[in-house]
Amino acid sequence: QKAVKYLTGIDTKKIEDGTLSDLSEPHAFSLAELFNEHISLIIESAFGKLREAELQGLLLASTGAQIDGSWRNGIGDEAKKAVQRILIREAIRRDIFCALIRRNDNELIPLENGRIEKALKNIRLFKGAMLSTQREILFSSEPDISILDHDGATLLVIEVKGGTDPAGALERYGAAKKSLEASLRHNKKVRTCVIASCITPEVGDRMKKDRTISRYFNLTEVCNRIFITFF
């Protein structure tokens, strides 16, 4: 950060911590030129020493990283779907479920009992649900799930983190916190919740003290009564 600021005059710390979200075009070009120059120097200095087999190894390593990223994203998506299904099933159990909201055209799809499980298996096709209490459950990203009141005000936002690697627990906590902080900036009264598959002692201690998080739960222990007050 200090080196980049010295060379370009741009404080990248503000970008990394989220206090600066937009870059001017001249600043973007300056950063791109700096990073391109350094990457080019690294490649040029190493290229003469690299053999074809090593280049192939770098290609495979890059492919492995891409596969790993896709795998991690898949785990996160499945965790979100699991929580979405829990919410819909709880609304049905409480007899306050009206209809699912189809994602591509916002059409309301009321479901008979025989079609509910089929719909839940394809939960990705829906963007949320309407409730008889005149409230809505919405599925999106940042936050992953929102519960809206009859007047459109957000009552609750939920961030779901499905990763199970303890080494990434702090990073996932930070990402969830950033999303919840954005929601609180729009509505200071909104309740916030984090549901995570892996909560290490350190992350648990931080979340317990974190005023931006109303409640947090372990995904494997989550149960329907968590959301009772928000319906």
BELWOUR-V946723 format. One record per residue. N is the residue number from 0. RES is the residue in one letter. PHI is phi in degrees with one decimal (none if undefined). PSI is psi as a letter, one per 30 degrees, with the letter a starting at -180 (NA if undefined). OMEGA is omega in degrees with one decimal (999 if undefined). Layout:
# BELWOUR-V946723
<<N/RES/PHI/PSI/OMEGA> <N/RES/PHI/PSI/OMEGA>>
This chain:
# BELWOUR-V946723
<<0/Q/none/e/-178.4> <1/K/-64.7/e/-179.4> <2/A/-65.9/e/179.9> <3/V/-64.1/e/179.6> <4/K/-64.8/e/179.5> <5/Y/-65.4/e/-175.4> <6/L/-80.4/e/-174.8> <7/T/-119.0/f/-175.8> <8/G/77.7/g/-178.3> <9/I/-106.5/k/-179.6> <10/D/-86.7/j/-177.2> <11/T/-72.6/f/177.9> <12/K/-60.0/e/179.8> <13/K/-65.7/e/177.6> <14/I/-72.9/e/-176.1> <15/E/-68.2/e/-179.1> <16/D/-90.2/g/172.9> <17/G/88.5/g/-179.6> <18/T/-78.2/f/175.1> <19/L/-126.4/j/-175.6> <20/S/-102.2/f/-177.9> <21/D/-122.0/k/175.9> <22/L/-109.2/k/172.8> <23/S/-70.6/l/-178.8> <24/E/-60.4/e/178.4> <25/P/-61.1/e/179.3> <26/H/-66.6/e/179.2> <27/A/-62.4/e/178.3> <28/F/-65.2/e/-179.9> <29/S/-62.2/e/179.2> <30/L/-66.2/e/-180.0> <31/A/-62.1/e/179.5> <32/E/-64.5/e/-179.5> <33/L/-63.9/e/-178.6> <34/F/-66.3/e/179.1> <35/N/-63.8/e/179.4> <36/E/-62.6/e/-178.1> <37/H/-70.4/e/178.2> <38/I/-64.6/e/179.0> <39/S/-62.7/e/179.1> <40/L/-63.7/e/179.8> <41/I/-64.3/e/-178.6> <42/I/-66.8/e/-178.5> <43/E/-63.6/e/-177.8> <44/S/-72.9/f/-176.7> <45/A/-97.6/f/-170.3> <46/F/-61.1/e/-178.0> <47/G/-66.3/f/-178.2> <48/K/-96.1/f/-177.4> <49/L/-89.1/k/174.7> <50/R/-95.3/l/-176.4> <51/E/-59.2/e/-179.2> <52/A/-63.1/e/179.6> <53/E/-69.8/e/176.6> <54/L/-63.6/e/176.8> <55/Q/-63.3/e/178.1> <56/G/-64.0/e/177.1> <57/L/-63.8/e/178.6> <58/L/-63.4/e/179.4> <59/L/-66.3/e/178.7> <60/A/-63.4/e/178.1> <61/S/-63.5/e/178.2> <62/T/-62.9/e/178.6> <63/G/-61.6/e/178.8> <64/A/-64.7/e/178.9> <65/Q/-65.5/e/178.6> <66/I/-63.5/e/179.3> <67/D/-61.8/e/178.4> <68/G/-63.4/e/178.6> <69/S/-64.2/e/179.0> <70/W/-63.1/e/179.7> <71/R/-64.2/e/177.3> <72/N/-62.7/e/178.9> <73/G/-63.2/e/177.8> <74/I/-62.3/e/179.6> <75/G/-62.6/e/-180.0> <76/D/-64.0/e/-179.6> <77/E/-66.3/e/177.9> <78/A/-64.3/e/178.5> <79/K/-62.0/e/179.6> <80/K/-61.6/e/179.9> <81/A/-61.9/e/179.3> <82/V/-68.3/e/177.2> <83/Q/-59.0/e/179.6> <84/R/-64.9/e/178.5> <85/I/-59.8/e/-179.0> <86/L/-64.0/e/-179.3> <87/I/-65.2/e/179.5> <88/R/-62.9/e/179.3> <89/E/-68.2/e/177.1> <90/A/-63.6/e/177.8> <91/I/-65.8/e/-178.7> <92/R/-61.3/e/-179.5> <93/R/-86.1/g/178.2> <94/D/60.2/h/176.3> <95/I/-119.8/g/179.8> <96/F/-81.1/k/176.9> <97/C/-107.0/e/-175.0> <98/A/-164.4/l/170.8> <99/L/-86.1/l/179.0> <100/I/-105.1/j/-177.6> <101/R/-69.4/k/-171.4> <102/R/-70.1/e/-170.7> <103/N/-78.0/f/-177.5> <104/D/-139.1/g/178.6> <105/N/63.3/g/178.9> <106/E/-68.7/k/178.2> <107/L/-84.5/k/-176.9> <108/I/-117.0/j/174.0> <109/P/-71.0/k/-173.9> <110/L/-121.6/k/171.0> <111/E/-82.0/l/-175.2> <112/N/-54.6/e/-177.3> <113/G/-70.2/f/-177.0> <114/R/-104.8/f/-174.6> <115/I/-64.0/e/-177.1> <116/E/-63.0/e/177.8> <117/K/-62.5/e/179.2> <118/A/-65.1/e/-178.6> <119/L/-66.4/e/176.3> <120/K/-67.3/f/179.5> <121/N/-113.0/h/-174.4> <122/I/-60.2/f/179.9> <123/R/-63.7/f/-178.9> <124/L/-79.1/f/-175.0> <125/F/-119.9/k/-178.6> <126/K/-103.5/g/178.4> <127/G/153.6/a/-176.7> <128/A/-149.1/k/173.1> <129/M/-98.0/k/-179.7> <130/L/-115.3/l/179.9> <131/S/-69.6/f/176.8> <132/T/-81.5/g/-177.8> <133/Q/67.8/g/174.6> <134/R/-110.4/l/-178.4> <135/E/-128.5/k/168.6> <136/I/-108.7/k/-179.1> <137/L/-119.1/k/176.7> <138/F/-105.4/k/178.4> <139/S/-153.4/b/173.4> <140/S/-144.8/k/-178.5> <141/E/49.6/i/4.1> <142/P/-86.1/l/-179.6> <143/D/-68.4/e/-177.7> <144/I/-139.3/k/176.1> <145/S/-130.9/k/170.8> <146/I/-116.4/k/-174.9> <147/L/-107.3/k/177.0> <148/D/-80.1/l/-176.5> <149/H/-62.2/f/-179.4> <150/D/-94.5/g/179.2> <151/G/90.1/f/179.0> <152/A/-70.5/k/-179.7> <153/T/-81.4/k/179.3> <154/L/-91.1/e/-173.7> <155/L/-146.4/k/171.7> <156/V/-122.5/k/-176.1> <157/I/-126.7/k/172.2> <158/E/-108.8/k/-178.9> <159/V/-112.2/k/178.7> <160/K/-124.2/j/-173.8> <161/G/-93.6/f/-178.5> <162/G/-60.8/k/-177.1> <163/T/-110.6/f/-179.2> <164/D/-77.8/j/-179.8> <165/P/-57.9/e/-178.2> <166/A/-65.8/f/-179.5> <167/G/-101.4/g/-175.7> <168/A/-62.7/e/179.7> <169/L/-65.5/e/179.2> <170/E/-64.2/e/179.7> <171/R/-67.6/e/176.0> <172/Y/-61.1/e/-179.9> <173/G/-62.5/e/179.1> <174/A/-66.4/e/178.5> <175/A/-65.0/e/-179.9> <176/K/-60.9/e/-179.5> <177/K/-60.9/e/179.4> <178/S/-66.2/e/-179.2> <179/L/-67.0/e/178.0> <180/E/-61.8/e/177.9> <181/A/-63.6/e/178.4> <182/S/-66.5/e/180.0> <183/L/-68.9/f/176.9> <184/R/-67.3/e/178.1> <185/H/-82.8/e/-177.4> <186/N/-151.3/j/-175.5> <187/K/-68.3/f/-177.2> <188/K/-91.7/f/-176.4> <189/V/-65.7/k/174.1> <190/R/-85.3/k/-176.6> <191/T/-126.2/k/-176.8> <192/C/-146.0/k/173.5> <193/V/-119.1/k/175.4> <194/I/-120.6/j/-173.4> <195/A/-129.7/k/178.8> <196/S/-75.3/e/-177.6> <197/C/-129.2/j/176.5> <198/I/-118.7/j/179.3> <199/T/-71.4/l/178.3> <200/P/-54.2/e/-179.6> <201/E/-66.6/e/179.5> <202/V/-66.3/e/177.9> <203/G/-60.4/e/179.2> <204/D/-65.9/e/179.5> <205/R/-67.3/e/-178.7> <206/M/-67.6/e/178.7> <207/K/-62.0/e/-178.3> <208/K/-94.0/f/-173.6> <209/D/-80.7/j/-177.0> <210/R/-73.7/f/177.8> <211/T/-83.8/f/-178.9> <212/I/-114.3/j/-179.5> <213/S/-69.9/e/178.9> <214/R/-148.8/l/174.8> <215/Y/-141.6/l/-175.7> <216/F/-142.7/l/171.5> <217/N/-82.3/k/-174.9> <218/L/-58.3/e/-178.8> <219/T/-71.6/f/-178.6> <220/E/-108.5/f/-174.1> <221/V/-65.6/k/179.7> <222/C/-138.5/l/-171.0> <223/N/-61.4/e/-174.5> <224/R/-67.2/f/177.9> <225/I/-55.9/e/-170.4> <226/F/-99.7/g/-173.0> <227/I/-56.7/e/-174.8> <228/T/-75.6/f/-176.0> <229/F/-98.5/f/176.2> <230/F/-92.1/NA/999>>
